Amino acid sequence: MSEVRSSAGASAPTVLRMILGRRLLDMREDAGMSLDDAAKALRVTPLTIRRLEKAEVSLKPLYVEKLLQTYGAEQQEVDEFVDLAEQANEPGWWHAYRDVVPSWFSAYVSLETGAKTLRTYEPHYVTGLLQTHGYARAVLQGGFPNDNPEDLERRVDLRLRRQTLLDKPDAPTLWVVMEEAVLHRMVGGAEVMREQIDRLLEVSELSHVSVDIVPFTAGAHVGACAPFTYFRFEEPELPDVVYSEILSASMYLDQRSDVVAHLEAHNRMSLLTSSADSKGLLNRMRKEYS
């Protein structure tokens, strides 16, 4: 995956498709075959093989079957892999929102849905997984000022639907680090801010959710940069991934050095505050919006 920039025409892969693509890569290398060798077996270009392995395109069952046979897999393994490939090609639940969701963000929702651990750093807004309806609506209205009311509500609905993953029995661990500035940014009015802070106080009591607020008094620190999200998966085939964005682009990084740099930044920022300090700050800010 290395560095993957957003692409308007890219197909957002499911996590299962990413896993299978990784397995195809491992099987090809275990068979001692190059991209050129695999491409010749399918009578396609080496780029097509690379895109299959990187989950950038759907896994065509005929391609998968031929590749696995070329790599020396037994027929039972081939059949099982093809069945999984067909499942992996099924669109995720978020596909229903494709009219209001850019392709690069569909990839984000796929990673979010399949992750076992999520760590986020947010310097501007409350992270989407913890936003209330009123707060989400105000943020999205500001971000998409030309939306018609119907599209705006669909964006809000998608954001709230994403949050259901925190209610599942096997919910991922979510560790959020936010700047104090997030609490001072008036989004949607005082009532919306009170409701949002109540939500943060509520979820901070959950065993699988941590909310750390970096206070202004922390001064300059290593993480004072663009927002990012770190994903870790239960499946060993998938590497840790970091997502980051700026105004005109988004990036998905899995180079070890990039991932470690973001992980260390998140750890350092978390040391600038404590759970008790964060809750105290949230309570003080709630009073200011009363």
C-alpha positions in Angstrom: 0.0 0.0 0.0 2.9 2.4 0.9 1.4 5.8 0.2 -2.0 5.9 -1.5 -3.4 9.3 -2.4 -7.1 9.8 -3.0 -8.3 9.1 -6.5 -11.7 10.1 -7.8 -12.1 6.9 -9.9 -10.7 4.4 -7.3 -12.9 1.6 -6.1 -13.1 1.4 -2.3 -12.0 -2.1 -1.2 -13.5 -4.0 1.6 -11.1 -5.2 4.3 -11.7 -8.8 3.1 -10.6 -7.8 -0.4 -7.4 -6.2 1.1 -6.7 -9.4 3.0 -7.1 -11.6 -0.1 -5.0 -9.3 -2.2 -2.3 -9.6 0.4 -2.6 -13.4 0.3 -2.2 -13.3 -3.4 1.0 -11.4 -3.1 2.3 -13.9 -0.4 1.4 -16.9 -2.5 3.1 -15.5 -5.6 6.3 -14.7 -3.7 6.2 -18.2 -2.0 5.9 -19.7 -5.5 9.0 -17.8 -6.5 7.2 -15.9 -9.3 7.6 -12.4 -10.4 4.8 -10.0 -11.4 5.8 -10.6 -15.0 5.5 -14.4 -14.5 2.0 -14.0 -13.0 1.0 -11.6 -15.7 1.9 -14.1 -18.5 -0.2 -16.7 -16.9 -3.3 -14.4 -17.2 -2.2 -12.8 -20.4 -2.5 -9.4 -18.7 0.0 -6.6 -17.8 2.1 -6.8 -14.6 0.2 -3.7 -13.5 -3.0 -5.7 -13.4 -1.4 -8.2 -11.1 -0.1 -5.5 -8.8 -3.6 -3.8 -8.7 -5.2 -7.2 -7.7 -2.6 -7.6 -4.9 -3.1 -4.1 -3.7 -6.9 -4.5 -3.7 -7.3 -1.6 -6.1 -9.7 -3.6 -8.4 -12.2 -6.3 -7.9 -11.0 -9.9 -7.6 -12.3 -11.6 -10.7 -13.0 -15.3 -9.9 -11.5 -16.5 -13.2 -8.3 -14.5 -12.6 -8.1 -15.7 -9.0 -8.6 -19.3 -9.9 -5.9 -19.2 -12.7 -3.4 -17.4 -10.4 -3.8 -19.9 -7.6 -3.4 -22.8 -10.0 -0.3 -21.2 -11.4 1.1 -20.8 -7.8 0.5 -24.5 -7.2 -2.4 -24.3 -4.8 -4.6 -27.4 -4.2 -8.1 -27.4 -5.7 -9.8 -27.2 -2.3 -7.8 -24.0 -1.4 -8.6 -22.6 -4.9 -12.3 -23.2 -4.4 -12.3 -21.6 -0.9 -10.3 -18.6 -2.1 -12.7 -18.1 -5.1 -15.7 -18.2 -2.7 -14.1 -15.6 -0.5 -13.2 -13.4 -3.5 -16.9 -13.4 -4.5 -17.8 -12.3 -1.0 -15.1 -9.6 -1.0 -16.5 -8.1 -4.2 -19.8 -7.4 -2.5 -20.1 -3.7 -1.8 -19.9 -2.6 1.8 -23.0 -1.1 3.5 -21.7 2.4 2.9 -22.0 1.8 -0.9 -25.6 3.0 -0.6 -24.3 6.5 0.2 -22.0 6.6 -2.8 -23.9 9.6 -4.2 -22.7 11.8 -1.3 -19.5 10.1 -0.3 -16.3 10.5 -2.3 -14.4 7.3 -3.2 -11.4 8.2 -1.0 -13.7 8.3 2.1 -15.4 5.0 1.2 -11.9 3.5 1.7 -11.8 5.1 5.1 -15.1 3.7 6.2 -14.0 0.3 5.0 -10.9 0.5 7.2 -12.8 1.9 10.1 -15.4 -0.9 9.9 -12.8 -3.7 9.9 -10.3 -2.2 12.4 -9.7 -3.7 15.9 -8.0 -0.5 17.2 -8.5 3.1 16.1 -6.4 6.0 17.3 -7.3 9.5 16.2 -5.8 13.0 16.5 -8.2 15.9 15.9 -7.1 19.5 16.2 -10.3 21.1 14.8 -13.4 19.1 15.4 -14.8 16.3 17.6 -14.0 13.0 15.8 -16.8 11.8 13.6 -17.4 8.6 15.6 -18.4 10.7 18.6 -20.3 13.5 17.1 -24.0 14.1 18.0 -26.6 14.7 15.3 -26.6 18.4 15.9 -22.9 18.8 15.9 -22.4 16.5 12.8 -25.0 18.5 10.9 -23.3 21.8 11.7 -19.9 20.5 10.7 -21.1 19.0 7.5 -23.1 22.0 6.6 -20.0 24.1 7.0 -17.9 21.7 5.0 -20.4 21.3 2.1 -22.1 24.7 1.9 -23.6 24.0 -1.5 -25.4 20.8 -0.5 -29.1 20.6 -0.9 -31.0 19.6 2.3 -31.5 16.0 1.2 -27.8 15.4 0.5 -26.8 17.1 3.8 -29.1 14.8 5.7 -27.7 11.7 4.0 -24.2 12.8 4.9 -25.4 13.2 8.5 -27.1 9.8 8.4 -23.9 8.1 7.2 -21.9 9.7 10.0 -24.3 8.5 12.6 -24.6 5.1 11.1 -20.8 4.7 11.3 -21.0 5.2 15.1 -23.0 1.9 15.5 -19.7 0.0 15.4 -18.9 1.2 18.9 -22.1 -0.5 20.2 -21.2 -4.0 18.9 -20.2 -6.8 21.2 -16.8 -6.9 19.5 -16.5 -3.1 19.2 -13.0 -1.8 18.4 -10.9 0.2 20.9 -11.1 3.9 20.2 -8.5 6.3 21.6 -9.2 9.9 20.7 -6.8 12.8 21.3 -8.2 16.2 20.7 -7.0 19.8 21.1 -8.7 22.0 23.7 -9.4 24.3 20.7 -12.0 21.8 19.6 -14.1 22.6 22.7 -13.8 26.4 22.1 -14.9 26.3 18.5 -18.6 27.1 18.5 -20.2 24.6 16.3 -24.0 24.8 15.9 -24.5 27.1 18.9 -24.3 26.7 22.7 -27.0 24.1 23.0 -25.3 21.9 20.4 -22.0 22.3 22.2 -23.5 21.3 25.5 -25.0 18.2 24.0 -21.8 17.3 22.3 -19.7 17.7 25.5 -22.3 15.5 27.4 -21.8 12.9 24.7 -18.0 13.0 25.2 -18.4 12.7 28.9 -20.7 9.8 28.4 -18.5 7.8 26.0 -15.4 8.4 28.1 -16.9 6.1 30.7 -16.9 3.2 28.3 -14.2 0.7 28.7 -13.2 0.6 25.0 -13.3 4.4 24.5 -10.7 6.9 25.7 -11.0 10.7 25.2 -7.9 12.8 25.9 -8.0 16.6 25.6 -4.6 18.3 25.1 -4.9 21.7 27.0 -3.7 25.0 25.7 -1.1 25.0 28.5 0.7 22.1 26.8 2.1 24.6 24.4 3.9 23.4 21.2 4.0 19.7 20.8 4.9 17.0 18.2 1.4 16.3 17.1 0.3 19.9 16.3 -0.3 19.1 12.7 -3.1 17.7 10.4 -5.7 15.3 11.8 -4.9 11.6 11.4 -6.3 8.2 12.2 -4.4 5.0 12.9 -5.9 1.6 12.2 -4.8 -1.7 13.5 -6.4 -5.0 12.4 -6.9 -8.4 13.9 -5.9 -10.1 10.7 -2.2 -10.6 10.5 -2.3 -10.2 6.7 -3.1 -6.5 7.0 -0.5 -4.0 8.0 -1.2 -1.1 10.3 -2.5 1.9 8.3 -2.5 5.7 8.9 -4.9 8.0 7.2 -4.3 11.7 7.0 -5.8 14.5 5.0 -5.2 18.1 4.0 -7.5 20.5 2.1 -7.0 19.0 -1.3 -5.8 15.5 -0.8 -5.9 12.4 1.5 -3.3 9.8 2.1 -3.3 6.2 3.3 0.1 5.2 4.7 1.4 1.8 5.7 5.2 2.2 5.4 6.5 1.2 8.8 8.4 4.4 9.4 5.3 6.5 8.6 3.1 4.4 10.9 5.6 4.5 13.8 6.0 8.3 13.5 2.3 8.8 13.8 1.9 6.3 16.6 4.7 7.9 18.6 3.1 11.3 18.1 -0.2 10.0 19.4 1.6 8.4 22.5 3.5 11.7 23.2 0.3 13.8 23.0 -1.6 11.4 25.3 1.1 12.1 28.0 0.3 15.8 27.9 -2.9 15.2 29.8 -4.8 12.6 31.9 -8.3 11.1 32.0 -9.1 13.2 35.1 -7.8 16.4 33.6 -9.7 15.8 30.4 -13.0 15.2 32.2 -12.4 18.3 34.3 -11.8 20.4 31.2 -14.9 18.9 29.6 -17.0 19.8 32.7 -15.7 23.3 32.8 -16.4 23.9 29.2 -19.9 22.5 29.5 -20.6 25.2 32.2 -19.4 27.9 29.8 -22.1 26.8 27.3 -24.8 26.9 29.9 
